[in-house]
Amino acid sequence: MSQEKLTGIREDFPLLKKGWIYLDNTAKAQTPRKVLDAMHRYYTEIGANVHRGLHTLSLEASKLYDEAHSKVEKFIGARKGEVAFTLNTTHAINIVASSIDWKRGDEIVTTVMEHHSNFLPWLRLRKFGVKVRVVDISDQGFINVDQLRNSLTERTKLVSVAHVSNVLGVINPLEEIREIIDESDASPYFLVDAAQSVGHVEFSVRDFSPDFLAFSGYKGLMGPTGIGGLYYRRDVWEEIEPALLGGGTPRSVDSEGYELMDPPASIEAGTPNIAGAIGLSAAVEYVSEIGIRRIEKKERELTSEILDGFERLKEGGVKVEYYGPGLDHLESRIGVISFNLGGKDPHDVARAMSSFKICLRSGHHCAMPLAMRLGITRGSVRASLHVYNTMEEIETFLTSLKEVYDLV
Ligand SMILES: Cc1ncc(COP(=O)(O)O)c(C=O)c1O
């Protein structure tokens, strides 16, 4: 895609024409016209179910749905048949948590920075006798890798870590964690929560060979809500029986039992989100046309401007404190910047910023253990970026913060 395309990119997003400064991309990104058009076409020109009919419309729906799998697989470096569509990251992680055959005494290693969706499914297993070990982070948000190494025992069955924190923006060292897992006696499964990396950080699953990787379609990828994915290594999934079964999953059934289809069909029980998958397919095409490297570069420039701006605000007497890696570790973070303004309530700050048409998130960001670890029990305000954000928007954000500091 040409440079002109990056300049004119905002034209692709209907909502951005309405004067909002949208800095809540970690919660949900805006959706480009291309995605909306693909979904509209499905509903107005096809509208049939997939893999359930031999009429032309059903065949066309199945073709687009299958193509969506191939596009997403290619995008994350997976092989054919290694991605199942899910509702979102939460659904994907819960499929894994409920499908593994846990035994009393099995252990799970995760970290204190995780989103609740990569925490609660593991904590829930405690009632079946599974032990959960939680690895700490440094004050700047880096995983304590030595502690992670020492947490692995011969009973560790799974290590589950976010690729990128939705609060700190820190990119975790997945290749190093893979090596640690490979050196351990128990060969646990490795699950990566890629909710905040896909669409923002260039990666292939071949880089760190996860056994599972969960993601959502509507964040970095700018697709619709209600669609996400679960990558699984084919050989690994052969050891596991999916916990959710029903229409679309069996090859044959009689009153004595059933034989399942190969994945992904065996994992995608019931009628899938067909329009969502087709929208996601268009979204992956859109992001690929821009290029992840350019998205990363743009977001890093804007992040640098925000962190610099915070330093200038401090010099001007505004008490601003942010969490996660600083300017000296820009390469280890993406454009998710959580902060507090002096002792001001984060919700009051976000509400006041909204009166300037600036969209931010406030609170715990579904990561309460992390808020406690950071000692910010009331949470923080979060600004999060995507490729369509501009330097002018960042300047307005910084000036408005100063006004809000004086007002609230
Ligand atoms: C790191 C991380 N994991 C998991 C999730 C859950 O994603 P979803 O709500 O799409 O299931 C989020 C959502 O923000 C997230 O940031």
The ligand as an ORCA input file, in Angstrom:
! r2SCAN-3c Opt
* xyz 0 1
  C      -5.003     -9.067     26.960
  C      -6.474     -9.368     26.796
  N      -6.899    -10.628     26.910
  C      -8.174    -10.959     26.743
  C      -9.128     -9.999     26.462
  C     -10.541    -10.395     26.277
  O     -10.945    -10.134     24.965
  P     -12.441    -10.389     24.535
  O     -13.289     -9.503     25.382
  O     -12.473    -10.021     23.100
  O     -12.714    -11.823     24.767
  C      -8.736     -8.664     26.352
  C      -9.732     -7.606     26.120
  O      -9.482     -6.441     26.188
  C      -7.374     -8.348     26.528
  O      -6.952     -7.083     26.425
*
